[in-house]
């Protein structure tokens, strides 16, 4: 039996996205959603939450789109926000290990969680990141500290690679052979090989650290990619709880939405139980 959480990202992004997420929840084709705290559509968000008491809702931590909730000079100085305090998508172009920047990220994410939990009085079960920003290795301590501060039990995992071949070898090295040294060795991304090795190692080290601070599902993937994994000879790891990400209402994800609406997974995998993060509490 595989227990599957289908989480719609970007709740609050627009009326269209909100309406598609609402319809998907009402039709029982998704089970969860994460909220962009810098949304202007709180009325939509509250209506959706009130209408779906069995679903789980979380915070979609953001450093890449919309207006920041805090005014951080370091963000402006390094081009992470523009003169209107709107994110520029340049966060990954700067040194993420800078302590001044990490302090600003903590304050911004803290404000985002506070906006949802305290100001909007929404009970959350989990957090993830817009454009996967929460999975940046440099931000792992920030994420863990915020999860502890706000009593958040679940954090979305990083993408996992198959547990075989090169992946198994790199995971073993990363987890057992001097992890900190291994990370430094593979830190260079100057060529494709080192980039791949770095990604494997970083994922393992990030997951090892986060699993000591909070809970994660056994596996994370996008809905469409996971579907194609199951219909191919590509081996999916033996897991019990899976989170699948989706993006209802986004123009580039119409095929994904059609697959979810048709409950495509159920036709190829008959031992699926659809749950939410609330089920896991």
One Martini backbone bead per residue (centre of mass of N, CA, C, O) as a GRO file, in nm:
protein
  281
    1UNK     BB    1   0.093   0.038   0.025
    2UNK     BB    2   0.030   0.369  -0.094
    3UNK     BB    3   0.073   0.690   0.036
    4UNK     BB    4  -0.090   0.988  -0.101
    5UNK     BB    5   0.013   1.322  -0.156
    6UNK     BB    6  -0.162   1.597  -0.309
    7UNK     BB    7   0.005   1.901  -0.386
    8UNK     BB    8  -0.084   2.234  -0.420
    9UNK     BB    9   0.062   2.494  -0.539
   10UNK     BB   10   0.002   2.848  -0.499
   11UNK     BB   11  -0.188   2.952  -0.300
   12UNK     BB   12  -0.287   3.289  -0.404
   13UNK     BB   13  -0.175   3.379  -0.685
   14UNK     BB   14  -0.475   3.350  -0.818
   15UNK     BB   15  -0.789   3.309  -0.922
   16UNK     BB   16  -0.731   3.067  -1.103
   17UNK     BB   17  -0.569   2.895  -0.911
   18UNK     BB   18  -0.780   2.891  -0.686
   19UNK     BB   19  -1.012   2.759  -0.850
   20UNK     BB   20  -0.859   2.495  -0.921
   21UNK     BB   21  -0.800   2.405  -0.635
   22UNK     BB   22  -1.090   2.399  -0.538
   23UNK     BB   23  -1.194   2.188  -0.742
   24UNK     BB   24  -0.991   1.962  -0.667
   25UNK     BB   25  -1.084   1.932  -0.374
   26UNK     BB   26  -1.391   1.881  -0.429
   27UNK     BB   27  -1.303   1.621  -0.627
   28UNK     BB   28  -1.071   1.450  -0.491
   29UNK     BB   29  -0.767   1.505  -0.653
   30UNK     BB   30  -0.674   1.650  -0.397
   31UNK     BB   31  -0.524   1.701  -0.042
   32UNK     BB   32  -0.340   1.969  -0.082
   33UNK     BB   33  -0.187   2.294   0.027
   34UNK     BB   34   0.010   2.592  -0.053
   35UNK     BB   35   0.086   2.919   0.075
   36UNK     BB   36   0.113   3.243  -0.029
   37UNK     BB   37   0.178   3.504   0.187
   38UNK     BB   38   0.184   3.738  -0.060
   39UNK     BB   39  -0.104   3.759  -0.100
   40UNK     BB   40  -0.430   3.918  -0.222
   41UNK     BB   41  -0.630   3.637  -0.170
   42UNK     BB   42  -0.771   3.570   0.118
   43UNK     BB   43  -1.064   3.504   0.058
   44UNK     BB   44  -1.009   3.256  -0.108
   45UNK     BB   45  -0.845   3.095   0.098
   46UNK     BB   46  -1.063   3.074   0.320
   47UNK     BB   47  -1.282   2.935   0.151
   48UNK     BB   48  -1.115   2.681   0.090
   49UNK     BB   49  -1.055   2.590   0.379
   50UNK     BB   50  -1.352   2.578   0.486
   51UNK     BB   51  -1.440   2.359   0.249
   52UNK     BB   52  -1.161   2.172   0.354
   53UNK     BB   53  -1.112   1.999   0.642
   54UNK     BB   54  -0.935   1.741   0.530
   55UNK     BB   55  -0.726   1.913   0.443
   56UNK     BB   56  -0.404   2.036   0.385
   57UNK     BB   57  -0.202   2.317   0.509
   58UNK     BB   58   0.053   2.548   0.399
   59UNK     BB   59   0.373   2.693   0.341
   60UNK     BB   60   0.512   2.886   0.063
   61UNK     BB   61   0.812   2.955   0.051
   62UNK     BB   62   0.954   3.287  -0.038
   63UNK     BB   63   1.213   3.439  -0.297
   64UNK     BB   64   1.077   3.481  -0.623
   65UNK     BB   65   0.776   3.616  -0.569
   66UNK     BB   66   0.675   3.908  -0.529
   67UNK     BB   67   0.625   4.057  -0.223
   68UNK     BB   68   0.780   4.135   0.041
   69UNK     BB   69   0.727   4.145   0.399
   70UNK     BB   70   1.009   4.264   0.418
   71UNK     BB   71   1.278   4.500   0.489
   72UNK     BB   72   1.579   4.425   0.312
   73UNK     BB   73   1.876   4.548   0.230
   74UNK     BB   74   2.022   4.292   0.124
   75UNK     BB   75   1.822   4.238  -0.102
   76UNK     BB   76   1.866   4.503  -0.259
   77UNK     BB   77   2.179   4.503  -0.285
   78UNK     BB   78   2.159   4.193  -0.438
   79UNK     BB   79   1.885   4.176  -0.622
   80UNK     BB   80   1.635   4.019  -0.486
   81UNK     BB   81   1.514   4.303  -0.499
   82UNK     BB   82   1.348   4.571  -0.583
   83UNK     BB   83   1.232   4.897  -0.542
   84UNK     BB   84   0.939   4.741  -0.464
   85UNK     BB   85   1.003   4.468  -0.305
   86UNK     BB   86   1.044   4.259  -0.538
   87UNK     BB   87   1.107   3.972  -0.656
   88UNK     BB   88   1.371   3.856  -0.910
   89UNK     BB   89   1.506   3.555  -0.917
   90UNK     BB   90   1.826   3.605  -0.783
   91UNK     BB   91   1.902   3.426  -0.535
   92UNK     BB   92   2.098   3.207  -0.697
   93UNK     BB   93   2.330   3.446  -0.767
   94UNK     BB   94   2.422   3.428  -0.476
   95UNK     BB   95   2.560   3.407  -0.162
   96UNK     BB   96   2.408   3.184   0.066
   97UNK     BB   97   2.639   3.184   0.310
   98UNK     BB   98   2.567   3.450   0.406
   99UNK     BB   99   2.481   3.573   0.712
  100UNK     BB  100   2.313   3.822   0.638
  101UNK     BB  101   2.124   3.676   0.446
  102UNK     BB  102   2.019   3.455   0.640
  103UNK     BB  103   1.886   3.652   0.833
  104UNK     BB  104   1.684   3.764   0.622
  105UNK     BB  105   1.547   3.497   0.557
  106UNK     BB  106   1.440   3.437   0.833
  107UNK     BB  107   1.261   3.692   0.858
  108UNK     BB  108   1.086   3.640   0.608
  109UNK     BB  109   0.980   3.354   0.677
  110UNK     BB  110   0.865   3.429   0.950
  111UNK     BB  111   0.658   3.632   0.833
  112UNK     BB  112   0.505   3.428   0.657
  113UNK     BB  113   0.410   3.242   0.882
  114UNK     BB  114   0.275   3.458   1.055
  115UNK     BB  115   0.065   3.548   0.851
  116UNK     BB  116  -0.087   3.274   0.848
  117UNK     BB  117  -0.111   3.192   1.157
  118UNK     BB  118  -0.177   3.476   1.305
  119UNK     BB  119  -0.325   3.677   1.108
  120UNK     BB  120  -0.510   3.433   0.959
  121UNK     BB  121  -0.566   3.175   1.133
  122UNK     BB  122  -0.389   2.922   1.017
  123UNK     BB  123  -0.364   2.586   1.008
  124UNK     BB  124  -0.062   2.406   0.988
  125UNK     BB  125   0.143   2.114   0.865
  126UNK     BB  126   0.340   2.257   0.645
  127UNK     BB  127   0.637   2.297   0.434
  128UNK     BB  128   0.760   2.479   0.149
  129UNK     BB  129   0.887   2.581  -0.186
  130UNK     BB  130   0.934   2.821  -0.404
  131UNK     BB  131   1.123   2.679  -0.629
  132UNK     BB  132   1.268   2.511  -0.394
  133UNK     BB  133   1.409   2.706  -0.177
  134UNK     BB  134   1.415   2.519   0.087
  135UNK     BB  135   1.656   2.320  -0.042
  136UNK     BB  136   1.877   2.487   0.033
  137UNK     BB  137   2.157   2.413   0.203
  138UNK     BB  138   2.206   2.698   0.345
  139UNK     BB  139   1.888   2.681   0.477
  140UNK     BB  140   1.853   2.444   0.683
  141UNK     BB  141   1.865   2.595   0.962
  142UNK     BB  142   1.632   2.781   0.914
  143UNK     BB  143   1.415   2.569   0.869
  144UNK     BB  144   1.447   2.424   1.141
  145UNK     BB  145   1.394   2.670   1.326
  146UNK     BB  146   1.105   2.729   1.221
  147UNK     BB  147   0.980   2.458   1.283
  148UNK     BB  148   1.024   2.483   1.586
  149UNK     BB  149   0.888   2.757   1.647
  150UNK     BB  150   0.600   2.658   1.481
  151UNK     BB  151   0.536   2.354   1.502
  152UNK     BB  152   0.651   2.196   1.245
  153UNK     BB  153   0.654   1.867   1.126
  154UNK     BB  154   0.649   1.922   0.806
  155UNK     BB  155   0.871   1.869   0.523
  156UNK     BB  156   0.967   1.896   0.222
  157UNK     BB  157   1.135   1.721   0.016
  158UNK     BB  158   1.358   1.612  -0.192
  159UNK     BB  159   1.468   1.495  -0.457
  160UNK     BB  160   1.503   1.161  -0.571
  161UNK     BB  161   1.712   0.911  -0.646
  162UNK     BB  162   1.788   0.625  -0.743
  163UNK     BB  163   1.868   0.310  -0.569
  164UNK     BB  164   2.127   0.303  -0.785
  165UNK     BB  165   2.431   0.281  -0.868
  166UNK     BB  166   2.550   0.586  -0.851
  167UNK     BB  167   2.352   0.672  -0.632
  168UNK     BB  168   2.439   0.466  -0.414
  169UNK     BB  169   2.733   0.544  -0.395
  170UNK     BB  170   2.697   0.846  -0.319
  171UNK     BB  171   2.525   0.805  -0.069
  172UNK     BB  172   2.731   0.645   0.090
  173UNK     BB  173   2.953   0.858   0.093
  174UNK     BB  174   2.783   1.097   0.208
  175UNK     BB  175   2.687   0.932   0.482
  176UNK     BB  176   2.988   0.777   0.572
  177UNK     BB  177   3.223   0.962   0.427
  178UNK     BB  178   3.274   1.236   0.541
  179UNK     BB  179   3.042   1.456   0.478
  180UNK     BB  180   3.185   1.739   0.485
  181UNK     BB  181   3.410   1.663   0.287
  182UNK     BB  182   3.240   1.563   0.054
  183UNK     BB  183   3.098   1.829   0.002
  184UNK     BB  184   3.353   1.991  -0.074
  185UNK     BB  185   3.448   1.813  -0.309
  186UNK     BB  186   3.149   1.853  -0.465
  187UNK     BB  187   3.110   2.173  -0.497
  188UNK     BB  188   3.189   2.165  -0.776
  189UNK     BB  189   3.029   2.298  -1.100
  190UNK     BB  190   3.223   2.290  -1.368
  191UNK     BB  191   3.086   2.010  -1.430
  192UNK     BB  192   2.868   1.759  -1.484
  193UNK     BB  193   2.972   1.547  -1.288
  194UNK     BB  194   2.994   1.731  -1.035
  195UNK     BB  195   2.699   1.819  -1.041
  196UNK     BB  196   2.577   1.541  -0.989
  197UNK     BB  197   2.731   1.466  -0.733
  198UNK     BB  198   2.646   1.712  -0.571
  199UNK     BB  199   2.340   1.655  -0.575
  200UNK     BB  200   2.343   1.388  -0.432
  201UNK     BB  201   2.493   1.474  -0.174
  202UNK     BB  202   2.315   1.712  -0.088
  203UNK     BB  203   2.054   1.556  -0.055
  204UNK     BB  204   2.152   1.365   0.167
  205UNK     BB  205   2.245   1.582   0.370
  206UNK     BB  206   1.979   1.735   0.394
  207UNK     BB  207   1.807   1.492   0.489
  208UNK     BB  208   1.970   1.422   0.740
  209UNK     BB  209   1.925   1.689   0.883
  210UNK     BB  210   1.608   1.721   0.869
  211UNK     BB  211   1.534   1.440   1.007
  212UNK     BB  212   1.632   1.560   1.297
  213UNK     BB  213   1.391   1.796   1.304
  214UNK     BB  214   1.183   1.643   1.108
  215UNK     BB  215   0.934   1.553   0.884
  216UNK     BB  216   0.901   1.320   0.604
  217UNK     BB  217   0.863   1.185   0.330
  218UNK     BB  218   0.988   0.920   0.144
  219UNK     BB  219   0.873   1.082  -0.115
  220UNK     BB  220   0.939   1.304  -0.405
  221UNK     BB  221   0.721   1.451  -0.662
  222UNK     BB  222   0.576   1.478  -0.947
  223UNK     BB  223   0.300   1.365  -1.085
  224UNK     BB  224   0.390   1.313  -1.380
  225UNK     BB  225   0.663   1.174  -1.322
  226UNK     BB  226   0.554   0.944  -1.147
  227UNK     BB  227   0.376   0.821  -1.361
  228UNK     BB  228   0.610   0.757  -1.563
  229UNK     BB  229   0.760   0.573  -1.373
  230UNK     BB  230   0.531   0.352  -1.344
  231UNK     BB  231   0.524   0.315  -1.682
  232UNK     BB  232   0.812   0.217  -1.646
  233UNK     BB  233   1.139   0.073  -1.586
  234UNK     BB  234   1.170   0.272  -1.369
  235UNK     BB  235   1.276   0.267  -1.047
  236UNK     BB  236   1.084   0.280  -0.764
  237UNK     BB  237   1.101   0.318  -0.459
  238UNK     BB  238   1.032   0.164  -0.159
  239UNK     BB  239   0.732   0.311  -0.036
  240UNK     BB  240   0.474   0.465   0.177
  241UNK     BB  241   0.521   0.789   0.149
  242UNK     BB  242   0.387   1.035  -0.081
  243UNK     BB  243   0.473   1.335  -0.255
  244UNK     BB  244   0.275   1.529  -0.487
  245UNK     BB  245   0.318   1.771  -0.719
  246UNK     BB  246   0.117   2.062  -0.821
  247UNK     BB  247  -0.041   2.311  -1.084
  248UNK     BB  248  -0.311   2.455  -1.073
  249UNK     BB  249  -0.366   2.707  -1.332
  250UNK     BB  250  -0.123   2.650  -1.506
  251UNK     BB  251  -0.033   2.673  -1.837
  252UNK     BB  252   0.213   2.443  -1.815
  253UNK     BB  253  -0.012   2.223  -1.654
  254UNK     BB  254  -0.250   2.086  -1.817
  255UNK     BB  255  -0.170   1.788  -1.836
  256UNK     BB  256  -0.151   1.735  -1.536
  257UNK     BB  257  -0.446   1.807  -1.465
  258UNK     BB  258  -0.576   1.588  -1.642
  259UNK     BB  259  -0.450   1.351  -1.492
  260UNK     BB  260  -0.571   1.411  -1.216
  261UNK     BB  261  -0.874   1.421  -1.301
  262UNK     BB  262  -0.846   1.106  -1.405
  263UNK     BB  263  -0.685   0.933  -1.206
  264UNK     BB  264  -0.426   0.788  -1.332
  265UNK     BB  265  -0.287   0.627  -1.102
  266UNK     BB  266  -0.526   0.420  -1.041
  267UNK     BB  267  -0.480   0.254  -1.320
  268UNK     BB  268  -0.164   0.152  -1.230
  269UNK     BB  269  -0.236   0.171  -0.904
  270UNK     BB  270  -0.423  -0.023  -0.662
  271UNK     BB  271  -0.245   0.066  -0.375
  272UNK     BB  272  -0.392   0.351  -0.311
  273UNK     BB  273  -0.378   0.614  -0.060
  274UNK     BB  274  -0.543   0.909  -0.004
  275UNK     BB  275  -0.384   1.183   0.157
  276UNK     BB  276  -0.288   1.391   0.422
  277UNK     BB  277  -0.115   1.558   0.660
  278UNK     BB  278  -0.345   1.527   0.864
  279UNK     BB  279  -0.332   1.213   0.875
  280UNK     BB  280  -0.031   1.211   1.007
  281UNK     BB  281  -0.092   1.352   1.297
   0.00000   0.00000   0.00000
